[in-house]
Protein backbone atom coordinates (compact mmCIF):
# COMPACT_ATOMS: atom_id res chain seq x y z
CA UNK A 1 0.00 0.00 0.00
CA UNK A 2 1.40 3.32 -1.04
CA UNK A 3 1.93 5.89 1.68
CA UNK A 4 2.34 9.52 0.84
CA UNK A 5 3.88 11.99 3.24
CA UNK A 6 2.90 15.61 2.91
CA UNK A 7 5.83 17.69 4.16
CA UNK A 8 5.02 21.15 5.40
CA UNK A 9 8.32 22.66 6.52
CA UNK A 10 7.81 25.80 8.54
CA UNK A 11 10.10 28.79 8.09
CA UNK A 12 10.93 31.12 10.91
CA UNK A 13 8.40 33.65 9.66
CA UNK A 14 5.57 31.16 10.14
CA UNK A 15 6.22 30.77 13.86
CA UNK A 16 5.04 33.04 16.62
CA UNK A 17 5.92 33.01 20.32
CA UNK A 18 3.61 33.00 23.32
CA UNK A 19 6.69 33.13 25.54
CA UNK A 20 10.22 34.46 24.94
CA UNK A 21 12.96 32.26 23.53
CA UNK A 22 16.45 33.74 23.37
CA UNK A 23 16.89 31.43 20.38
CA UNK A 24 13.78 30.11 18.67
CA UNK A 25 13.42 26.35 18.29
CA UNK A 26 14.16 25.05 14.81
CA UNK A 27 11.31 23.12 13.18
CA UNK A 28 12.95 20.48 10.99
CA UNK A 29 9.79 18.52 10.13
CA UNK A 30 6.12 19.36 10.62
CA UNK A 31 4.10 17.04 8.44
CA UNK A 32 0.92 15.03 8.11
CA UNK A 33 1.12 11.55 6.61
CA UNK A 34 -2.15 10.46 4.99
CA UNK A 35 -2.40 6.68 5.23
CA UNK A 36 -5.95 6.21 3.97
CA UNK A 37 -7.98 4.20 4.86
CA UNK A 38 -6.02 3.33 8.02
CA UNK A 39 -5.65 6.84 9.39
CA UNK A 40 -3.39 9.89 9.71
CA UNK A 41 0.08 10.30 11.25
CA UNK A 42 1.29 13.67 12.55
CA UNK A 43 5.09 14.14 12.59
CA UNK A 44 7.28 16.72 14.33
CA UNK A 45 11.07 17.09 14.46
CA UNK A 46 12.30 20.07 16.50
CA UNK A 47 15.66 21.19 17.90
CA UNK A 48 16.48 23.92 20.43
CA UNK A 49 19.35 25.28 22.51
CA UNK A 50 17.39 24.52 25.68
CA UNK A 51 15.83 21.22 26.67
CA UNK A 52 12.29 20.71 25.33
CA UNK A 53 9.98 19.49 28.08
CA UNK A 54 6.46 19.40 26.59
CA UNK A 55 4.98 19.08 23.10
CA UNK A 56 1.22 19.11 22.50
CA UNK A 57 -0.56 18.47 19.20
CA UNK A 58 -3.76 20.50 18.71
CA UNK A 59 -5.87 19.21 15.82
CA UNK A 60 -9.40 19.31 14.40
CA UNK A 61 -11.58 19.01 11.30
CA UNK A 62 -14.01 21.26 9.44
CA UNK A 63 -17.13 19.22 10.27
CA UNK A 64 -20.07 20.48 12.32
CA UNK A 65 -20.35 19.35 15.92
CA UNK A 66 -21.77 20.03 19.35
CA UNK A 67 -18.36 19.48 20.92
CA UNK A 68 -15.18 21.53 21.13
CA UNK A 69 -13.64 22.23 17.73
CA UNK A 70 -10.18 20.87 18.55
CA UNK A 71 -8.50 18.10 20.51
CA UNK A 72 -5.19 18.10 22.34
CA UNK A 73 -2.74 15.22 22.34
CA UNK A 74 0.28 15.40 24.65
CA UNK A 75 3.27 13.67 23.09
CA UNK A 76 5.40 11.17 25.00
CA UNK A 77 9.17 11.70 24.86
CA UNK A 78 12.22 12.20 27.07
CA UNK A 79 13.09 15.90 27.57
CA UNK A 80 15.92 16.83 25.23
CA UNK A 81 17.13 19.72 23.03
CA UNK A 82 16.37 17.47 20.02
CA UNK A 83 12.98 15.75 19.78
CA UNK A 84 11.44 13.64 17.03
CA UNK A 85 7.90 12.49 17.74
CA UNK A 86 4.72 11.37 15.98
CA UNK A 87 1.11 10.45 16.75
CA UNK A 88 -1.31 8.28 14.75
CA UNK A 89 -5.02 8.96 14.39
CA UNK A 90 -6.41 5.44 13.81
CA UNK A 91 -9.69 5.32 11.87
CA UNK A 92 -10.38 1.79 13.10
CA UNK A 93 -10.72 3.32 16.57
CA UNK A 94 -12.56 6.53 15.70
CA UNK A 95 -14.41 5.69 12.49
CA UNK A 96 -13.39 6.73 9.00
CA UNK A 97 -13.06 10.32 7.90
CA UNK A 98 -13.99 10.47 4.19
CA UNK A 99 -11.98 12.15 1.43
CA UNK A 100 -12.69 15.86 1.32
CA UNK A 101 -12.49 16.44 5.09
CA UNK A 102 -10.15 19.28 6.03
CA UNK A 103 -7.67 18.59 8.84
CA UNK A 104 -6.09 21.51 10.73
CA UNK A 105 -3.32 21.19 13.28
CA UNK A 106 -0.56 23.04 15.11
CA UNK A 107 1.90 22.33 17.93
CA UNK A 108 2.71 23.84 21.31
CA UNK A 109 6.37 23.43 22.30
CA UNK A 110 7.52 24.27 25.83
CA UNK A 111 11.10 24.29 27.19
CA UNK A 112 12.28 23.64 30.74
CA UNK A 113 12.07 27.36 31.59
CA UNK A 114 8.37 27.51 30.72
CA UNK A 115 8.75 29.35 27.40
CA UNK A 116 6.10 28.27 24.89
CA UNK A 117 6.22 28.40 21.12
CA UNK A 118 3.04 27.85 19.08
CA UNK A 119 3.36 26.97 15.40
CA UNK A 120 1.10 28.45 12.76
CA UNK A 121 -1.93 26.22 11.99
CA UNK A 122 -1.55 24.04 8.90
CA UNK A 123 -4.32 22.47 6.82
CA UNK A 124 -4.53 19.39 4.60
CA UNK A 125 -7.55 17.78 2.89
CA UNK A 126 -7.90 14.02 3.39
CA UNK A 127 -7.49 12.00 0.20
CA UNK A 128 -7.15 8.35 -0.76
CA UNK A 129 -3.63 8.58 -2.15
CA UNK A 130 -3.62 4.96 -3.32
CA UNK A 131 -5.54 6.03 -6.43
CA UNK A 132 -4.86 8.42 -9.28
CA UNK A 133 -8.03 10.48 -9.13
CA UNK A 134 -9.70 12.54 -11.80
CA UNK A 135 -11.51 15.53 -10.32
CA UNK A 136 -14.28 17.88 -11.41
CA UNK A 137 -14.79 20.86 -9.09
CA UNK A 138 -17.57 23.14 -10.30
CA UNK A 139 -20.73 24.76 -8.97
CA UNK A 140 -20.10 23.76 -5.34
CA UNK A 141 -19.86 20.07 -6.24
CA UNK A 142 -16.61 18.08 -6.27
CA UNK A 143 -16.76 14.68 -7.98
CA UNK A 144 -13.67 12.48 -8.02
CA UNK A 145 -13.31 9.08 -9.69
CA UNK A 146 -10.43 7.00 -11.02
CA UNK A 147 -12.02 4.35 -13.27
CA UNK A 148 -13.84 5.60 -16.35
CA UNK A 149 -13.53 8.32 -18.96
CA UNK A 150 -13.88 12.06 -18.55
CA UNK A 151 -17.37 11.74 -20.03
CA UNK A 152 -18.27 9.34 -17.22
CA UNK A 153 -17.11 11.87 -14.65
CA UNK A 154 -19.07 14.64 -16.35
CA UNK A 155 -22.17 12.44 -16.28
CA UNK A 156 -21.75 11.86 -12.53
CA UNK A 157 -21.31 15.58 -11.94
CA UNK A 158 -24.42 16.36 -14.00
CA UNK A 159 -26.48 13.85 -12.00
CA UNK A 160 -25.29 15.49 -8.79
CA UNK A 161 -26.12 19.00 -10.00
CA UNK A 162 -29.53 17.87 -11.25
CA UNK A 163 -30.23 16.21 -7.89
CA UNK A 164 -29.29 19.34 -5.95
CA UNK A 165 -31.35 21.50 -8.29
CA UNK A 166 -34.32 19.21 -7.74
CA UNK A 167 -33.90 19.40 -3.97
CA UNK A 168 -33.68 23.19 -4.10
CA UNK A 169 -36.55 23.58 -6.55
CA UNK A 170 -38.92 21.12 -4.92
CA UNK A 171 -37.80 21.15 -1.29
CA UNK A 172 -36.30 24.61 -0.98
CA UNK A 173 -32.99 23.49 0.57
CA UNK A 174 -29.38 23.75 -0.54
CA UNK A 175 -25.99 23.47 1.19
CA UNK A 176 -23.78 26.54 0.87
CA UNK A 177 -20.56 24.78 1.87
CA UNK A 178 -20.35 22.50 -1.14
CA UNK A 179 -20.56 18.73 -1.63
CA UNK A 180 -17.66 16.28 -1.98
CA UNK A 181 -18.41 12.97 -3.75
CA UNK A 182 -15.86 10.17 -4.00
CA UNK A 183 -16.75 7.47 -6.54
CA UNK A 184 -15.13 4.04 -6.35
CA UNK A 185 -15.87 1.61 -9.21
CA UNK A 186 -17.35 -1.12 -6.97
CA UNK A 187 -19.22 -1.46 -3.69
CA UNK A 188 -16.40 -3.74 -2.49
CA UNK A 189 -13.99 -0.82 -2.66
CA UNK A 190 -16.43 1.33 -0.69
CA UNK A 191 -16.48 -1.27 2.08
CA UNK A 192 -12.68 -1.46 1.97
CA UNK A 193 -12.39 2.32 2.29
CA UNK A 194 -14.77 2.72 5.26
CA UNK A 195 -14.37 0.83 8.52
CA UNK A 196 -17.46 -0.91 9.92
CA UNK A 197 -19.66 -0.38 6.86
CA UNK A 198 -22.42 -3.00 6.41
CA UNK A 199 -21.81 -5.85 3.97
CA UNK A 200 -24.52 -4.56 1.64
CA UNK A 201 -23.21 -0.98 1.46
CA UNK A 202 -23.25 0.69 -1.97
CA UNK A 203 -22.95 4.27 -0.74
CA UNK A 204 -22.30 6.16 2.49
CA UNK A 205 -23.20 9.73 3.41
CA UNK A 206 -21.35 11.78 6.04
CA UNK A 207 -23.72 14.72 6.65
CA UNK A 208 -21.44 16.40 9.19
CA UNK A 209 -18.79 16.74 6.48
CA UNK A 210 -21.05 17.25 3.42
CA UNK A 211 -19.25 14.27 1.88
CA UNK A 212 -20.27 10.93 0.44
CA UNK A 213 -18.53 7.78 -0.80
CA UNK A 214 -20.25 5.60 -3.44
CA UNK A 215 -19.57 2.57 -5.59
CA UNK A 216 -20.47 3.26 -9.23
CA UNK A 217 -18.84 1.68 -12.29
CA UNK A 218 -18.54 3.34 -15.72
CA UNK A 219 -21.38 1.16 -17.06
CA UNK A 220 -23.71 1.86 -14.10
CA UNK A 221 -25.17 5.28 -14.85
CA UNK A 222 -28.68 4.01 -14.08
CA UNK A 223 -27.44 3.04 -10.63
CA UNK A 224 -25.70 6.43 -10.37
CA UNK A 225 -29.06 8.08 -11.02
CA UNK A 226 -30.38 6.29 -7.93
CA UNK A 227 -27.53 6.36 -5.44
CA UNK A 228 -26.42 9.98 -5.98
CA UNK A 229 -29.81 11.62 -5.23
CA UNK A 230 -30.28 9.15 -2.36
CA UNK A 231 -27.01 10.13 -0.67
CA UNK A 232 -27.43 13.82 -1.41
CA UNK A 233 -30.81 13.69 0.35
CA UNK A 234 -29.06 12.30 3.42
CA UNK A 235 -26.55 15.15 3.31
CA UNK A 236 -29.22 17.83 3.01
CA UNK A 237 -31.72 16.35 5.49
CA UNK A 238 -28.88 15.62 7.90
CA UNK A 239 -27.81 19.27 7.84
CA UNK A 240 -31.43 20.44 8.06
CA UNK A 241 -32.17 18.42 11.21
CA UNK A 242 -28.77 18.87 12.90
CA UNK A 243 -29.15 19.68 16.59
CA UNK A 244 -27.25 19.48 19.86
CA UNK A 245 -29.96 17.75 21.88
CA UNK A 246 -29.04 14.11 21.22
CA UNK A 247 -31.93 13.76 18.74
CA UNK A 248 -31.49 12.15 15.33
CA UNK A 249 -33.94 10.83 12.78
CA UNK A 250 -34.91 7.16 13.10
CA UNK A 251 -33.42 5.11 10.31
CA UNK A 252 -36.82 4.33 8.78
CA UNK A 253 -37.63 8.04 8.41
CA UNK A 254 -34.19 9.06 7.14
CA UNK A 255 -34.05 6.24 4.59
CA UNK A 256 -37.72 6.57 3.67
CA UNK A 257 -37.18 10.21 2.67
CA UNK A 258 -34.07 9.29 0.68
CA UNK A 259 -35.92 6.51 -1.14
CA UNK A 260 -38.73 8.96 -1.89
CA UNK A 261 -36.35 11.46 -3.53
CA UNK A 262 -34.50 8.66 -5.33
CA UNK A 263 -37.80 7.62 -6.92
CA UNK A 264 -36.85 4.04 -7.79
CA UNK A 265 -39.42 2.12 -5.70
CA UNK A 266 -42.19 0.70 -7.89
CA UNK A 267 -44.68 -2.19 -8.32
CA UNK A 268 -42.01 -4.88 -7.98
CA UNK A 269 -40.93 -3.59 -4.57
CA UNK A 270 -44.56 -3.19 -3.50
CA UNK A 271 -45.14 -6.85 -4.34
CA UNK A 272 -42.17 -7.87 -2.19
CA UNK A 273 -43.56 -5.90 0.76
CA UNK A 274 -47.05 -7.38 0.29
CA UNK A 275 -45.60 -10.88 0.28
CA UNK A 276 -43.63 -10.16 3.46
CA UNK A 277 -46.80 -8.84 5.10
CA UNK A 278 -48.77 -11.92 4.08
CA UNK A 279 -46.04 -14.14 5.51
CA UNK A 280 -45.88 -11.99 8.67
CA UNK A 281 -42.21 -11.54 7.95
CA UNK A 282 -41.95 -7.76 8.04
CA UNK A 283 -40.25 -6.25 11.10
CA UNK A 284 -42.01 -3.83 13.39
CA UNK A 285 -41.26 -0.19 12.64
CA UNK A 286 -39.84 0.29 16.13
CA UNK A 287 -37.08 -2.20 15.26
CA UNK A 288 -35.97 0.00 12.34
CA UNK A 289 -35.13 3.07 14.38
CA UNK A 290 -31.41 2.43 14.86
CA UNK A 291 -30.21 0.82 11.66
CA UNK A 292 -31.16 -2.00 9.31
CA UNK A 293 -30.06 -5.61 9.11
CA UNK A 294 -26.53 -6.38 7.99
CA UNK A 295 -27.99 -8.93 5.56
CA UNK A 296 -28.63 -7.49 2.11
CA UNK A 297 -32.07 -8.97 1.36
CA UNK A 298 -33.47 -8.02 4.76
CA UNK A 299 -31.99 -4.53 4.45
CA UNK A 300 -33.59 -3.96 1.05
CA UNK A 301 -37.00 -4.91 2.45
CA UNK A 302 -36.43 -2.37 5.23
CA UNK A 303 -35.62 0.37 2.71
CA UNK A 304 -38.82 -0.32 0.78
CA UNK A 305 -40.88 -0.62 3.95
CA UNK A 306 -39.53 2.75 5.08
CA UNK A 307 -40.44 4.29 1.75
CA UNK A 308 -44.05 3.09 1.94
CA UNK A 309 -44.42 4.27 5.55
CA UNK A 310 -43.17 7.76 4.63
CA UNK A 311 -45.39 7.77 1.54
CA UNK A 312 -48.35 6.80 3.74
CA UNK A 313 -47.70 9.74 6.06
CA UNK A 314 -47.62 12.12 3.11
CA UNK A 315 -50.71 10.69 1.42
CA UNK A 316 -52.72 10.55 4.65
CA UNK A 317 -51.70 13.79 6.34
CA UNK A 318 -50.11 15.94 3.65
CA UNK A 319 -46.53 17.02 3.00
CA UNK A 320 -46.82 20.06 5.26
CA UNK A 321 -46.99 17.72 8.24
CA UNK A 322 -43.78 16.00 7.15
CA UNK A 323 -42.00 19.35 7.08
CA UNK A 324 -43.40 20.05 10.54
CA UNK A 325 -42.17 16.66 11.78
CA UNK A 326 -38.60 17.40 10.64
CA UNK A 327 -38.67 20.85 12.24
CA UNK A 328 -40.05 19.37 15.48
CA UNK A 329 -37.23 16.83 15.66
CA UNK A 330 -34.65 19.50 14.85
CA UNK A 331 -35.96 21.45 17.85
CA UNK A 332 -35.10 18.51 20.12
CA UNK A 333 -38.13 16.18 20.20
CA UNK A 334 -37.37 12.48 19.67
CA UNK A 335 -39.45 10.47 17.23
CA UNK A 336 -42.37 9.36 19.44
CA UNK A 337 -43.05 12.76 21.06
CA UNK A 338 -42.61 14.40 17.64
CA UNK A 339 -45.10 12.02 16.02
CA UNK A 340 -47.57 12.65 18.84
CA UNK A 341 -47.22 16.42 18.50
CA UNK A 342 -47.54 16.47 14.71
CA UNK A 343 -49.78 13.48 13.89
CA UNK A 344 -51.33 12.48 17.21
CA UNK A 345 -49.88 8.95 16.99
CA UNK A 346 -46.70 7.20 18.10
CA UNK A 347 -44.50 4.80 16.10
CA UNK A 348 -46.55 1.70 16.98
CA UNK A 349 -49.84 3.30 15.97
CA UNK A 350 -48.27 4.62 12.78
CA UNK A 351 -47.15 1.06 12.03
CA UNK A 352 -50.67 -0.19 12.74
CA UNK A 353 -52.32 2.48 10.55
CA UNK A 354 -49.93 1.92 7.65
CA UNK A 355 -50.45 -1.85 7.66
CA UNK A 356 -54.22 -1.38 7.94
CA UNK A 357 -54.12 0.79 4.80
CA UNK A 358 -52.72 -2.28 3.00
CA UNK A 359 -55.39 -4.54 4.52
CA UNK A 360 -53.25 -6.18 7.21
CA UNK A 361 -53.76 -6.36 10.95
CA UNK A 362 -51.10 -5.36 13.44
CA UNK A 363 -51.16 -6.03 17.17
CA UNK A 364 -49.54 -3.40 19.36
CA UNK A 365 -47.61 -4.93 22.22
CA UNK A 366 -47.88 -2.57 25.16
CA UNK A 367 -45.06 -2.65 27.74
CA UNK A 368 -46.11 -4.53 30.88
CA UNK A 369 -45.91 -2.65 34.17
CA UNK A 370 -44.53 -4.60 37.13
CA UNK A 371 -45.38 -4.20 40.79
CA UNK A 372 -41.76 -3.84 41.75
CA UNK A 373 -40.76 -1.50 38.98
CA UNK A 374 -37.36 0.05 39.51
CA UNK A 375 -37.13 3.83 39.35
CA UNK A 376 -34.62 4.72 36.64
CA UNK A 377 -31.53 6.65 37.65
CA UNK A 378 -31.34 10.06 35.93
CA UNK A 379 -28.48 10.38 33.46
CA UNK A 380 -27.01 13.51 31.87
CA UNK A 381 -28.08 14.56 28.39
CA UNK A 382 -25.57 13.48 25.75
CA UNK A 383 -24.39 15.33 22.69
CA UNK A 384 -25.69 14.48 19.22
CA UNK A 385 -23.08 11.76 18.62
CA UNK A 386 -20.25 10.17 20.57
CA UNK A 387 -17.33 12.58 20.30
CA UNK A 388 -13.87 11.56 19.23
CA UNK A 389 -12.44 14.78 20.61
CA UNK A 390 -12.20 15.16 24.39
CA UNK A 391 -14.61 17.58 26.06
CA UNK A 392 -13.63 17.60 29.72
CA UNK A 393 -10.83 20.17 29.74
CA UNK A 394 -8.54 21.87 27.31
CA UNK A 395 -5.68 19.65 28.46
CA UNK A 396 -7.56 16.39 27.95
CA UNK A 397 -6.03 13.80 25.63
CA UNK A 398 -7.75 11.52 23.18
CA UNK A 399 -9.32 8.65 25.16
CA UNK A 400 -8.93 5.01 24.35
CA UNK A 401 -12.01 4.21 22.25
CA UNK A 402 -14.08 1.10 22.93
CA UNK A 403 -15.90 -0.60 20.09
CA UNK A 404 -19.69 -0.32 20.22
CA UNK A 405 -21.78 -2.78 18.18
CA UNK A 406 -23.89 -1.03 15.52
CA UNK A 407 -25.08 -1.93 12.05
CA UNK A 408 -23.40 1.10 10.49
CA UNK A 409 -21.09 3.92 11.55
CA UNK A 410 -23.00 6.40 13.74
CA UNK A 411 -22.00 9.28 11.48
CA UNK A 412 -22.79 7.62 8.21
CA UNK A 413 -25.92 6.55 6.42
CA UNK A 414 -25.85 3.73 3.91
CA UNK A 415 -27.63 2.73 0.76
CA UNK A 416 -27.52 -0.87 -0.47
CA UNK A 417 -25.53 -1.76 -3.55
CA UNK A 418 -27.38 -3.21 -6.56
CA UNK A 419 -28.69 -6.65 -5.69
CA UNK A 420 -26.23 -9.51 -6.21
CA UNK A 421 -26.05 -13.07 -4.97
CA UNK A 422 -24.41 -12.85 -1.59
CA UNK A 423 -23.56 -14.91 1.46
CA UNK A 424 -24.78 -13.71 4.87
CA UNK A 425 -22.23 -11.70 6.83
CA UNK A 426 -21.96 -11.20 10.57
CA UNK A 427 -23.07 -7.95 12.13
CA UNK A 428 -20.20 -5.43 11.87
CA UNK A 429 -18.82 -3.76 14.98
CA UNK A 430 -18.39 -0.01 15.14
CA UNK A 431 -16.71 2.34 17.63
CA UNK A 432 -17.85 5.82 18.50
CA UNK A 433 -17.34 8.30 15.69
CA UNK A 434 -16.52 11.93 16.02
CA UNK A 435 -18.24 15.00 14.69
CA UNK A 436 -16.08 18.08 14.38
CA UNK A 437 -16.90 21.71 14.59
CA UNK A 438 -17.49 24.11 11.79
CA UNK A 439 -20.19 26.30 10.42
CA UNK A 440 -23.55 24.68 9.77
CA UNK A 441 -24.48 25.12 6.11
CA UNK A 442 -27.16 27.72 5.65
CA UNK A 443 -30.28 25.98 4.40
CA UNK A 444 -33.24 27.59 2.75
CA UNK A 445 -36.50 25.79 3.53
CA UNK A 446 -39.95 26.70 2.30
CA UNK A 447 -43.21 24.95 3.12
CA UNK A 448 -44.17 25.15 -0.54
CA UNK A 449 -40.88 23.51 -1.48
CA UNK A 450 -41.43 20.65 0.95
CA UNK A 451 -44.94 20.17 -0.43
CA UNK A 452 -43.73 20.07 -4.01
CA UNK A 453 -41.11 17.42 -3.29
CA UNK A 454 -43.16 15.10 -1.14
CA UNK A 455 -46.16 14.87 -3.43
CA UNK A 456 -43.96 13.40 -6.18
N, C-alpha and C positions, 0 to 999 in steps of 0.2 A: 504494500500500500504506500503510495507516494505521500510524503509529508512535505509541506511547504512552510518555510519559516519567513515571516514578514518582519524584516529588520527595520526598526525605527530608531536610528541613532540620534540622540539629542545633543545639540550643540549648546554651548554655554549660554547663548542668548535665549534658549527655550526653558531655562531653569529660573525659578525665583525662590528666594529665601524667606522662611518664616522666622528664622533665627539668624545669627551672624556667624559665618564661617570665615576665619582668616584666609583659608584657601578652600574654594568650593570643591566638593567631591566631583570626581570625574566619572561620568556615565559612559561606560564602554559598550554596554548592550542593554537596550530596553526594547523588547520585542514580544510579539504575540504569535505563537505557533498554532495555526489552524490544523487540527488533526480530525477533520470531519469523517465519519460521524461519531468518533469516540469522544471528542471534546476539544478543549483549548488549553494551551500551556503558556503561562506568562513567564518571561525570562528577564532577569536583571543581573548585570555585572557592574559593580561600582567600586572605585578605589578612592582613598582619602588619606590625608596626612595624619588624621586622628583615627582612633579606633571607632568603627561603626557598631553601635549597640542594638539598634532596632530598625527594622524595615517593615513597613506595612503596605500591602497592595490594597488600593481602593478601586473597585470596579463596578460596572453596572451595564444595563442595556437600555434600549429606547422604547421598550414596551410599556403599556399602561398597567398600573398596579394600585393596590391600596396600601402597600408597604413602603418602606424607605427606598429611595431611588438607587442607593449604592450599598455595597457590602464591603467589609474590611476583613482582610486576611493577614494576620501576623505571620511573618516568615520565620522559620527555624534555622538558626545558624550560630556558630561560635563568633563572638565579637572579634573583629579584626579590621585593619585598615583596608583589606581587600576582601570583598564578598561577592560570590557568585551564587545565585539562588533562583529557584523556579517554583511555580505552583500550578497544578493541573486541575482544571474544571472538568470533571467527569460527567458526561451526559447520561451514562448508565445509572448515576446516582441522582441526578437532578431532573432528568427528562431532556429530550433533544431540543435544542434551539435551531430553528430552520434557517436555511440560507436567506439572506436579506436582513437579518437582525444586526443592529449596530451595537458593537461592544466599545465601551469607553473605560479607560483605566488611567491611573497615575500612581505614583509611589510617594510615601513619606519615609525619609531617611534621617535617623537621629544618631548623633555621635555621643561619646561618653560624657561630654560636657553639657548635654541637653540641647545643643543646637539642632534645628530641624530644617531640612531641605525638602520642598515639595516640587515634584516634577510637573511639567505642563501636561494636562490631559491629552491622551492620544486616542484615536478612534479607528476601528477596523470593522468592515462588514463581513459577517460570516459567509463562507462559501464552501461548496464541496469541491475542493481542489484536485480531486481524483479525476475529474472530467474536464474536457475542453469545451466549455459552454459557448453557445451562440446566444446573444442577448438582444432583445428589442426593448427599449426604454422610451416610451412615448405616452403622452396623455395620461400621466399618473399611473400607468400600468407597466410593470416590468415583467416580461416573460423570458425565461431562459430554458433552453433545451440543448441536447447535444447529439441526438439521433434524429435525422430528418433534414430535409432541405430548408432553405430560407423561406420558401413558399409555405411549408408546413408551419414554421414559426409565425409567419404573418397571419395564417389562418387561426392559430391559437390566440394570437393577440386580438384579432377581429372578434372572435367569439367572446373574449373577456370584455372588450369594450361594449359590444352589443348587450351583454348581460348586465353590465353596470348601467348602461343607458336605460335598459328596461326597468331595473330597480329604481332608478331615479324618476323615470317617467311615470311608472305605475305605482310606486311605493313612496316616492318623495324622499329617498335617502341616498346619500353618497358619502364616501370617505374622502376627506381632504388631504390625508397623509399619504395616499398612494397605496397600491397593491403590488405585492411581490409574489409571482407564481413560478415555481420550479417544477419542470416537467421531466420526469424520468420516463424511459420508453416502456417500462413494465411495472405492474403492481409489486412484483418481487423486489425490485430495486427500491420502491417506496418503503417497503417493510424493512429492508436492509438499512435504509438511511435514518429511520426513526425508531428509537428504542420503544419497546412495549406496545407497538401498534398491533391491532387484532389481525388474525390470519387472513381475514377477508378484505383487508383495507385496499382501496383503490385510490383514495385521496384523503388528505388530512388538512384541516383548517386550523390556524393558530390566530384566533381573533385578536389577542392582545398584541400581536406583532403585525397585523394586517398582511399575513403571509400564508401561503398554502403550498403543499407538496402533492403532486398528482402523478399517476402512472398512465401515460397516453402514448401509444405508438404512432408512427407516421401514417398508418393505414386505419386509424381509429378516430377519425374526425366526428363520426356520429357519437361515439362515446365521449369525445371532448365536449360536444354540444350538450351533454348531460352533466358531466362531472364539474365542468367549470362554473356554470350558473349555480349548481348545488353548493359548491364550496364558497363561492362569492356570497351567497345568501348567508352562510354561517358567519363570514367575516363581518357583514353589515349588521345582521341581527345581533351578533355578539357585541359589537360596539354600541349598538342602540340600547341594549339592556344591561350594559356594564354598570355595576354598582359595588359599593363597599359594605354591604350588609349581609354577606354570606348567602346571597340568593342567586341562583342560576336557573335557567330554563330546564325543565325535565327533558330527558332525551327524546321522548315521543313528540313533544311540542317543537323542539329545535329541528329535529329531522323531518317532522311532518311539514313544517314551513318550507324547508329546503326542497323536499320532494315536490311540493306544490309549485314552487318557482321553476324547478327543473322541468316539470311538465311531461314526464315520461311514463307515468302510471296510467294504465289503460284497462281494457276489458280482460286481458289475460291475467293481470295482477288481481283484478277484482275476483275472477274465478278462483284463483289460489286462496284468497282470503275466505271466500264463501265455503270452499272445501274444508279449510281449517276450522271454520265455525261449526260446520256440520259434524266434523269429527271431534269437536270440543278440544281442539288442539291449539287454540290461540291463547297466548298468555294474557293475564289480566293487565290492564293499563298501568296499574300501580307498580308492576314488576318492570316496567320500561322507563322508569324515571331516572335511573342512574347507569345507563348504558344498555347495549344489546348483547345478545349471545356472541361468543367468539366463533361459533360455527356459522359458516356462510349462509346455508339455506335458512336456518332459523333467523339470522340477522335480516335477510332480505324480506322475510315475512313481516318482521317488526317494522321495517321501513315502510312497507305498503300499508300495514295496519295504522301506523302513525299518520300517513297521508290521509287515509279515509276518516280518521277521527278528526283531524284538523278541518278537512273538507266538510264534515258534518257540522262542526261548530259554525263554520261560515254560512253554510246553507240554512241552518236552523235559526241562527241568531243575527246574522249579518256581519260583514267585514269590520264595521265600526267597533263591534265588541271585541274582535281580535286585537285591534290596535289598542283598545283600552286595557285588555289583558296584559299585553307586553308592557305598557306604561305602568300598570299596577305592580308588576313584578320588578320593574326597574326601580320603583320607589321603595322596594324592600319587602314586599309580601311574597311568601313562598307559594307554591302552586295551589294547594288546597284553599287557603284563605283568599287568594286572588280569584280562583274560580268561583268561590262563594260570593265574593263582592261583585264580580262582573256578570256571572251567569246564574247565580243562586243554586249551584250544584257543586259537589266535590268531585274528585277524580273517579271514585267508584260509581257515583250516579251518572257521570258523563259516560263511563264505560257501559253502564246499563242502558242508557238512552240511545247510544250509538248502535249497540247490538240489536236493540228493539227495532230501530229503523230499518234493519236488514231482516227482521223477522225472527230473531233469536232471543231466547231468554238468557238472563244473567242473574245469578244469585249473589247478592252482596253479603259478604261475611263480615259481620260487625265484631270488633274486638270485645272479648269477654272480660268483664270486670271481676276481680277476685276480692274476697273479703279481707284478705291480708295484703292488699296492694301496698307496694313500697313507694314512698314519696320520693320522686326523683331529686337528685342533688343538682342545684343550679350550676351551670357551667358558663364561662364567659363567651361572649359572641366572638366568632372567628371571622377572619378576613375572607374575601371572596374565594381565594384558593390558597392551598398550602404554600407558604413562601419558601423560596430557596435562600433569599437573603435574610440575614439575621435582623431582628426587630427590637431586641431588648435594649441594647445600648450601642453607642457609636463605636465602642471598642470590641463589640462581639465578633467572633469569628464564625465562619461557615460551619454549621453543625454536621455531625455525621448523619446522613439521611438513612432512613429505614424504609425498605420496600413496603408498599401498601397495595394489596391486590385490587385491581380494577380491570375493566374490560377494555379500557382505552386510556391514553394519557389524560389527566385531568384538564390540561390546557388545550387539548386538541379534539376536534370532532371528525368523524370518519364517514366515508361513503364507500359502499362495497364495490369491489372491482367487478367487471363483467363476469357473469356466471361461467364457471368452468367446473370440471369434475375435480373434486377435492377430497382429501382425507381429513377427518376431524382433527382439530388441534387443541391442545390443552389451553385453559384460560391463561392469558399472559399476566405477568405481574408488573405493576408499575409503582415507582416511588413518587413522592410529592414533587410537583413541578412548580417552578417559580413564575411569577408575573412581575415584570419590571415596570418602573415608572416611566412616565412620558405624558405627552399631552393627548387627551382623548380626542379622536377625530370629531370634528364638528359635523353633526348629521342634521339634515333637513328632513322633517317628517310632517306630512300633511295628511289629515283624515281622508281627504279625497284621494290622495295617492294610495293609501292603504286599501281603500275600497276598490280602486281600479285593479290593483294587483290580485287581491284575494278572490274576486269574482271570476277570475280567469279559470 
